[in-house]
Amino acid sequence: MSTVQDILVYITVAIAVGYLVKKFLLPRSLFARKKNSSKGCGEGDCGCH
């Protein structure tokens, strides 16, 4: 039973470390999503968003 707990602990630690690396060490440009600019704003850009 302790081996199952060890495996779960290692998986949890790996997920936590992966989250922290993604959050603080990797640049945001890797995960930036392009925003859909098809919102009806009229002919020109009104600067409302």
N, CA, C and O of each residue as an XYZ file, in Angstrom:
196
protein
N       0.820     -1.196      0.000
C       0.000      0.000      0.000
C       0.860      1.255      0.000
O       0.470      2.269     -0.578
N       2.008      1.203      0.630
C       2.851      2.394      0.681
C       3.431      2.728     -0.692
O       3.732      3.891     -0.960
N       3.595      1.737     -1.565
C       4.110      2.043     -2.906
C       3.092      2.836     -3.711
O       3.471      3.692     -4.510
N       1.807      2.565     -3.514
C       0.774      3.336     -4.194
C       0.787      4.773     -3.692
O       0.639      5.709     -4.478
N       0.961      4.950     -2.406
C       1.035      6.296     -1.841
C       2.271      7.024     -2.352
O       2.204      8.216     -2.653
N       3.388      6.330     -2.453
C       4.602      6.945     -2.977
C       4.397      7.401     -4.412
O       4.808      8.503     -4.776
N       3.774      6.577     -5.221
C       3.530      6.935     -6.617
C       2.611      8.148     -6.699
O       2.847      9.048     -7.505
N       1.564      8.182     -5.872
C       0.665      9.336     -5.872
C       1.364     10.612     -5.422
O       1.096     11.690     -5.954
N       2.255     10.496     -4.451
C       3.014     11.659     -3.992
C       3.932     12.159     -5.098
O       4.020     13.366     -5.323
N       4.619     11.252     -5.795
C       5.508     11.668     -6.882
C       4.731     12.315     -8.021
O       5.197     13.289     -8.614
N       3.567     11.790     -8.330
C       2.745     12.398     -9.382
C       2.284     13.791     -8.971
O       2.309     14.717     -9.783
N       1.865     13.946     -7.725
C       1.415     15.247     -7.229
C       2.548     16.265     -7.232
O       2.351     17.417     -7.619
N       3.728     15.842     -6.804
C       4.885     16.745     -6.800
C       5.263     17.124     -8.228
O       5.601     18.279     -8.486
N       5.211     16.180     -9.153
C       5.551     16.476    -10.542
C       4.566     17.464    -11.148
O       4.966     18.364    -11.887
N       3.285     17.305    -10.842
C       2.285     18.246    -11.355
C       2.505     19.635    -10.761
O       2.401     20.636    -11.470
N       2.807     19.700     -9.473
C       3.034     20.989     -8.822
C       4.271     21.682     -9.384
O       4.238     22.885     -9.643
N       5.351     20.947     -9.574
C       6.572     21.535    -10.131
C       6.330     21.978    -11.577
O       6.794     23.042    -11.987
N       5.612     21.171    -12.339
C       5.289     21.557    -13.717
C       4.467     22.826    -13.778
O       4.697     23.675    -14.640
N       3.513     22.964    -12.876
C       2.707     24.187    -12.826
C       3.567     25.395    -12.482
O       3.433     26.447    -13.106
N       4.442     25.257    -11.500
C       5.286     26.386    -11.112
C       6.251     26.776    -12.223
O       6.504     27.963    -12.433
N       6.791     25.798    -12.935
C       7.690     26.100    -14.053
C       6.919     26.832    -15.140
O       7.409     27.815    -15.695
N       5.720     26.361    -15.448
C       4.904     27.016    -16.476
C       4.523     28.421    -16.050
O       4.531     29.341    -16.867
N       4.193     28.597    -14.783
C       3.708     29.879    -14.290
C       4.815     30.928    -14.185
O       4.588     32.094    -14.510
N       6.011     30.532    -13.735
C       7.020     31.519    -13.409
C       8.257     31.508    -14.314
O       8.916     32.541    -14.438
N       8.592     30.403    -14.937
C       9.848     30.341    -15.671
C       9.696     30.430    -17.187
O      10.575     30.966    -17.862
N       8.610     29.922    -17.725
C       8.436     29.944    -19.170
C       7.810     31.265    -19.599
O       6.978     31.823    -18.883
N       8.212     31.770    -20.777
C       7.632     33.034    -21.238
C       6.162     32.871    -21.594
O       5.730     31.802    -22.025
N       5.409     33.931    -21.412
C       3.972     33.883    -21.683
C       3.678     33.763    -23.169
O       2.584     33.339    -23.542
N       4.621     34.121    -24.025
C       4.370     34.067    -25.458
C       4.171     32.634    -25.949
O       3.584     32.425    -27.011
N       4.647     31.650    -25.198
C       4.428     30.264    -25.586
C       2.974     29.841    -25.422
O       2.496     28.956    -26.132
N       2.270     30.477    -24.482
C       0.917     30.066    -24.153
C      -0.124     31.104    -24.529
O      -1.297     30.951    -24.190
N       0.288     32.168    -25.229
C      -0.651     33.228    -25.586
C      -1.593     32.738    -26.678
O      -1.174     32.165    -27.685
N      -2.850     32.977    -26.450
C      -3.859     32.639    -27.448
C      -4.227     33.900    -28.210
O      -4.310     34.989    -27.642
N      -4.442     33.735    -29.488
C      -4.866     34.874    -30.288
C      -6.333     35.135    -30.009
O      -7.163     34.227    -30.055
N      -6.635     36.382    -29.722
C      -8.010     36.746    -29.434
C      -8.774     36.888    -30.741
O      -8.246     37.368    -31.744
N     -10.001     36.469    -30.706
C     -10.857     36.578    -31.875
C     -11.343     38.011    -31.985
O     -12.067     38.489    -31.112
N     -10.953     38.701    -33.046
C     -11.294     40.110    -33.199
C     -12.509     40.294    -34.087
O     -12.635     41.318    -34.759
N     -13.401     39.321    -34.101
C     -14.572     39.430    -34.958
C     -15.759     40.059    -34.235
O     -16.893     39.947    -34.701
N     -15.518     40.708    -33.123
C     -16.607     41.373    -32.414
C     -17.035     42.597    -33.217
O     -16.200     43.361    -33.701
N     -18.303     42.765    -33.346
C     -18.819     43.875    -34.148
C     -18.577     45.203    -33.475
O     -19.237     45.533    -32.489
N     -17.651     45.956    -33.988
C     -17.320     47.241    -33.395
C     -17.574     48.361    -34.393
O     -17.342     49.527    -34.076
N     -18.034     48.041    -35.563
C     -18.270     49.072    -36.563
C     -17.151     49.117    -37.571
O     -16.352     48.186    -37.672
N     -17.094     50.200    -38.315
C     -16.089     50.340    -39.376
C     -14.677     50.496    -38.817
O     -13.761     49.792    -39.243
N     -14.499     51.391    -37.889
C     -13.166     51.631    -37.343
C     -13.030     51.045    -35.949
O     -13.993     50.541    -35.371
N     -11.825     51.121    -35.426
C     -11.621     50.638    -34.070
C     -12.008     51.739    -33.103
O     -11.377     52.796    -33.070
N     -13.044     51.493    -32.317
C     -13.538     52.525    -31.416
C     -12.768     52.552    -30.098
O     -12.936     53.477    -29.303
N     -11.927     51.551    -29.861
C     -11.161     51.511    -28.631
C     -11.993     51.128    -27.423
O     -11.630     51.442    -26.290
N     -13.109     50.449    -27.660
C     -13.978     50.093    -26.544
C     -13.574     48.832    -25.824
O     -14.133     48.534    -24.769
N     -12.613     48.065    -26.353
C     -12.186     46.891    -25.625
C     -10.766     47.021    -25.237
O     -10.213     46.120    -24.606
